[in-house]
Amino acid sequence: MCTGCQVYSSRLVGPSVQVIQALYENHPKKLAAYIAHATKKRPDYEKMPRQDYLREDVRLALARYVLELRE
C-alpha cells in the first residue's frame, strides 16, 4: 500500500522510507497514528491520504515493517 508513493532511498510522491525512518525512529505507534490521520507536513509534498480504514493492529504492523525495512 505504500509503494505507490514511497520508495526506499529517493523521493517519489512522498518522502523516502529513509526519511520516514529518521522521523519516526523507535516510534511505531506515532507512525501508525500518522498513517490513520495524515496531515500535510511539508509544502513541497502532497498530503498523504488518510488510511483510517485500516484496523489499528494492521497500521501498527505496517509502521513496524516500514521502520525495520532495509534496502
VENSUL-V452010 format. One line per field, one symbol per residue. ss: DSSP state (a for helix, b for strand, c for the rest). A space follows every 50 residues. Layout:
# VENSUL-V452010
ss = ???
This chain:
# VENSUL-V452010
ss = ccccccccccccccccaaaaaaaacccaaaaaaaaacccccccccccccc cccccaaaaaaaaaaaaaccc
